Amino acid sequence: MGNTINNYILLTAKSWHDDLFEYLQTRPNETWTRIKTKEAFCAENLKAINPTKIFIPHWSYIITKEVFESYCCIVFHMTDLPFGRGGSPLQNLIVRGLAETKISAIQVNEGIDTGDVYLKKTLSLQGTATEIFERASPIIQSMIEKIIDEKIEPMQQTGDPVIFKRRKPEESSLNALKELNQVYDYIRMLDCQGYPNAFVETENFKFDFSNAQFNNEQNCINANVRIFKK
Protein backbone atom coordinates (compact mmCIF):
# COMPACT_ATOMS: atom_id res chain seq x y z
CA MET A 1 0.00 0.00 0.00
CA GLY A 2 1.19 3.55 -0.76
CA ASN A 3 1.85 6.20 1.82
CA THR A 4 -1.06 8.37 2.90
CA ILE A 5 -0.88 11.95 1.62
CA ASN A 6 -1.76 14.58 4.23
CA ASN A 7 -3.04 17.99 3.15
CA TYR A 8 -1.92 21.08 5.04
CA ILE A 9 -2.56 24.80 4.69
CA LEU A 10 -0.13 27.63 5.49
CA LEU A 11 -2.21 30.75 6.15
CA THR A 12 -0.11 33.91 5.78
CA ALA A 13 0.33 36.80 3.37
CA LYS A 14 3.70 37.92 4.71
CA SER A 15 6.71 37.84 2.39
CA TRP A 16 9.02 36.65 5.16
CA HIS A 17 7.12 33.33 5.09
CA ASP A 18 7.92 32.69 1.41
CA ASP A 19 10.95 30.53 2.24
CA LEU A 20 8.95 28.69 4.90
CA PHE A 21 6.30 27.68 2.37
CA GLU A 22 8.90 26.67 -0.22
CA TYR A 23 10.55 24.39 2.34
CA LEU A 24 7.31 22.82 3.55
CA GLN A 25 6.44 21.90 -0.03
CA THR A 26 9.52 19.63 -0.11
CA ARG A 27 8.30 17.45 2.74
CA PRO A 28 7.43 13.92 1.55
CA ASN A 29 3.89 12.53 1.58
CA GLU A 30 2.39 15.96 2.19
CA THR A 31 0.55 18.46 0.03
CA TRP A 32 0.88 22.08 1.09
CA THR A 33 -1.37 24.94 -0.01
CA ARG A 34 -0.69 28.55 0.87
CA ILE A 35 -3.59 30.96 1.36
CA LYS A 36 -2.78 34.67 1.40
CA THR A 37 -6.11 36.47 1.29
CA LYS A 38 -9.25 36.64 3.39
CA GLU A 39 -11.33 35.96 0.28
CA ALA A 40 -9.44 32.72 -0.50
CA PHE A 41 -9.79 31.52 3.10
CA CYS A 42 -13.40 30.46 2.55
CA ALA A 43 -15.50 27.39 3.23
CA GLU A 44 -15.53 26.33 -0.42
CA ASN A 45 -11.74 26.28 -0.71
CA LEU A 46 -11.25 24.60 2.66
CA LYS A 47 -13.73 21.87 1.74
CA ALA A 48 -11.88 21.25 -1.54
CA ILE A 49 -8.49 21.04 0.20
CA ASN A 50 -9.79 19.18 3.27
CA PRO A 51 -6.69 20.01 5.35
CA THR A 52 -5.43 17.81 8.16
CA LYS A 53 -4.19 20.98 9.87
CA ILE A 54 -4.11 24.70 9.13
CA PHE A 55 -0.93 26.43 10.32
CA ILE A 56 -1.17 30.19 10.86
CA PRO A 57 2.17 32.02 11.34
CA HIS A 58 0.59 35.47 10.82
CA TRP A 59 -3.00 36.49 10.11
CA SER A 60 -4.87 39.73 10.72
CA TYR A 61 -8.43 38.40 10.58
CA ILE A 62 -10.74 36.47 12.87
CA ILE A 63 -10.82 32.68 12.40
CA THR A 64 -14.52 31.90 12.46
CA LYS A 65 -16.09 29.29 14.68
CA GLU A 66 -17.26 27.43 11.58
CA VAL A 67 -13.63 27.03 10.50
CA PHE A 68 -11.91 26.15 13.79
CA GLU A 69 -14.65 23.66 14.71
CA SER A 70 -14.31 21.94 11.33
CA TYR A 71 -10.50 21.98 11.00
CA CYS A 72 -7.54 21.90 13.36
CA CYS A 73 -6.17 25.46 13.25
CA ILE A 74 -2.82 26.20 14.90
CA VAL A 75 -1.69 29.80 15.36
CA PHE A 76 1.79 30.98 16.35
CA HIS A 77 1.63 33.76 18.94
CA MET A 78 4.75 35.73 19.88
CA THR A 79 4.41 35.54 23.69
CA ASP A 80 4.82 32.99 26.48
CA LEU A 81 1.10 32.36 26.86
CA PRO A 82 -0.97 32.99 28.92
CA PHE A 83 1.29 36.03 29.34
CA GLY A 84 0.57 38.43 26.48
CA ARG A 85 -2.80 37.35 25.18
CA GLY A 86 -4.16 39.90 22.74
CA GLY A 87 -2.98 42.33 20.10
CA SER A 88 0.35 43.85 19.04
CA PRO A 89 2.43 41.27 20.94
CA LEU A 90 5.81 42.27 19.50
CA GLN A 91 5.37 45.96 20.26
CA ASN A 92 3.90 45.33 23.70
CA LEU A 93 6.84 43.09 24.60
CA ILE A 94 9.47 45.63 23.52
CA VAL A 95 7.69 48.51 25.26
CA ARG A 96 7.94 46.45 28.45
CA GLY A 97 11.71 46.20 27.98
CA LEU A 98 11.87 42.45 27.27
CA ALA A 99 14.86 41.12 25.31
CA GLU A 100 13.38 37.73 24.40
CA THR A 101 10.06 35.93 24.30
CA LYS A 102 8.50 32.60 23.40
CA ILE A 103 6.61 31.66 20.29
CA SER A 104 3.57 29.70 21.46
CA ALA A 105 1.89 27.30 19.03
CA ILE A 106 -1.73 27.08 20.14
CA GLN A 107 -5.00 25.61 18.92
CA VAL A 108 -7.52 28.23 17.82
CA ASN A 109 -10.70 28.38 19.87
CA GLU A 110 -13.37 30.97 20.71
CA GLY A 111 -11.16 32.95 23.08
CA ILE A 112 -8.38 35.39 22.20
CA ASP A 113 -5.15 33.38 22.41
CA THR A 114 -6.69 31.05 25.00
CA GLY A 115 -6.24 27.76 23.12
CA ASP A 116 -4.32 24.70 24.25
CA VAL A 117 -0.55 24.84 23.70
CA TYR A 118 1.34 22.42 21.44
CA LEU A 119 4.83 23.73 22.23
CA LYS A 120 6.90 26.88 22.78
CA LYS A 121 10.24 28.06 21.40
CA THR A 122 12.48 30.97 22.46
CA LEU A 123 12.78 34.04 20.21
CA SER A 124 15.17 37.01 20.55
CA LEU A 125 13.62 40.48 20.37
CA GLN A 126 16.78 42.23 19.16
CA GLY A 127 16.70 44.24 15.93
CA THR A 128 13.88 45.71 13.88
CA ALA A 129 10.39 44.26 13.68
CA THR A 130 11.22 42.97 10.20
CA GLU A 131 14.36 41.23 11.48
CA ILE A 132 12.43 39.67 14.37
CA PHE A 133 9.70 38.33 12.08
CA GLU A 134 12.33 36.95 9.69
CA ARG A 135 14.15 35.32 12.62
CA ALA A 136 10.89 33.77 13.81
CA SER A 137 10.16 32.06 10.48
CA PRO A 138 12.70 29.18 10.72
CA ILE A 139 11.70 28.68 14.35
CA ILE A 140 8.07 28.32 13.27
CA GLN A 141 9.23 25.89 10.58
CA SER A 142 10.83 23.66 13.20
CA MET A 143 7.69 23.86 15.35
CA ILE A 144 5.43 22.85 12.45
CA GLU A 145 7.65 19.86 11.69
CA LYS A 146 7.74 18.81 15.32
CA ILE A 147 3.95 19.04 15.67
CA ILE A 148 3.44 16.91 12.55
CA ASP A 149 6.29 14.40 12.94
CA GLU A 150 5.88 13.78 16.66
CA LYS A 151 2.07 13.95 16.60
CA ILE A 152 2.10 16.36 19.53
CA GLU A 153 -1.14 16.80 21.44
CA PRO A 154 -1.86 20.25 22.92
CA MET A 155 -2.14 20.91 26.64
CA GLN A 156 -4.16 23.51 28.51
CA GLN A 157 -2.47 26.82 29.29
CA THR A 158 -1.31 27.28 32.88
CA GLY A 159 -0.62 30.45 34.85
CA ASP A 160 -2.26 33.82 35.31
CA PRO A 161 -3.23 35.56 32.05
CA VAL A 162 -1.74 38.95 31.17
CA ILE A 163 -3.75 40.75 28.47
CA PHE A 164 -2.17 42.96 25.81
CA LYS A 165 -4.21 45.68 24.11
CA ARG A 166 -3.79 46.23 20.38
CA ARG A 167 -1.76 49.39 19.92
CA LYS A 168 -3.26 52.28 17.97
CA PRO A 169 -1.41 54.27 15.27
CA GLU A 170 -1.31 57.38 17.46
CA GLU A 171 0.65 55.40 20.06
CA SER A 172 3.58 55.38 17.62
CA SER A 173 4.28 59.04 18.48
CA LEU A 174 7.69 59.82 19.98
CA ASN A 175 6.60 63.19 21.37
CA ALA A 176 6.05 62.09 24.97
CA LEU A 177 9.16 59.90 25.32
CA LYS A 178 11.95 61.02 27.64
CA GLU A 179 14.79 58.49 27.11
CA LEU A 180 16.89 57.72 24.02
CA ASN A 181 16.53 53.96 24.50
CA GLN A 182 12.74 54.38 24.39
CA VAL A 183 13.01 56.29 21.11
CA TYR A 184 15.27 53.57 19.67
CA ASP A 185 12.85 50.83 20.74
CA TYR A 186 9.84 52.63 19.29
CA ILE A 187 11.50 53.10 15.92
CA ARG A 188 12.74 49.51 15.61
CA MET A 189 9.58 47.82 16.90
CA LEU A 190 7.53 49.55 14.19
CA ASP A 191 10.09 49.20 11.40
CA CYS A 192 8.21 46.70 9.25
CA GLN A 193 5.95 46.71 6.21
CA GLY A 194 2.33 47.17 7.22
CA TYR A 195 3.08 48.94 10.53
CA PRO A 196 2.81 52.71 11.20
CA ASN A 197 6.34 54.10 11.63
CA ALA A 198 7.32 55.90 14.80
CA PHE A 199 6.83 59.62 14.25
CA VAL A 200 7.11 63.18 15.57
CA GLU A 201 4.64 65.90 14.69
CA THR A 202 4.84 69.66 14.58
CA GLU A 203 2.11 72.08 13.63
CA ASN A 204 2.91 71.82 9.94
CA PHE A 205 4.91 68.61 9.46
CA LYS A 206 5.04 64.94 10.34
CA PHE A 207 8.42 63.16 10.58
CA ASP A 208 8.51 59.37 10.54
CA PHE A 209 11.54 57.23 11.28
CA SER A 210 13.04 53.89 10.29
CA ASN A 211 16.37 52.01 10.20
CA ALA A 212 17.47 53.21 13.64
CA GLN A 213 21.05 52.59 14.79
CA PHE A 214 22.12 53.40 18.34
CA ASN A 215 25.48 55.24 18.38
CA ASN A 216 26.92 54.48 21.82
CA GLU A 217 30.04 56.63 21.35
CA GLN A 218 28.04 59.78 20.71
CA ASN A 219 24.99 58.65 22.71
CA CYS A 220 22.65 59.35 19.84
CA ILE A 221 20.44 57.56 17.33
CA ASN A 222 21.03 57.61 13.60
CA ALA A 223 17.89 56.90 11.56
CA ASN A 224 16.21 57.49 8.23
CA VAL A 225 13.49 60.14 8.27
CA ARG A 226 10.64 61.02 5.91
CA ILE A 227 9.00 64.44 6.20
CA PHE A 228 5.36 64.97 5.25
CA LYS A 229 3.50 68.26 4.95
CA LYS A 230 0.32 68.12 7.02
Secondary structure, DSSP 8 states (H G I E B T S, - for coil): -----EEEEEE---GGGHHHHHHHTTSTTEEEEEE-STTTSSHHHHHHH--SEEEESS--S---HHHHHHSEEEEEESS-TTEEEES-HHHHHHHTT-SEEEEEEEE--SSSS-S-EEEEEEEE--S-HHHHHHHHHHHHHHHHHHHHHTT---B---S--EEE----GGGGB-TT---HHHHHHHHHHT-STTS--EEEE-SSEEEEEEEEEEETTTTEEEEEEEEEE-
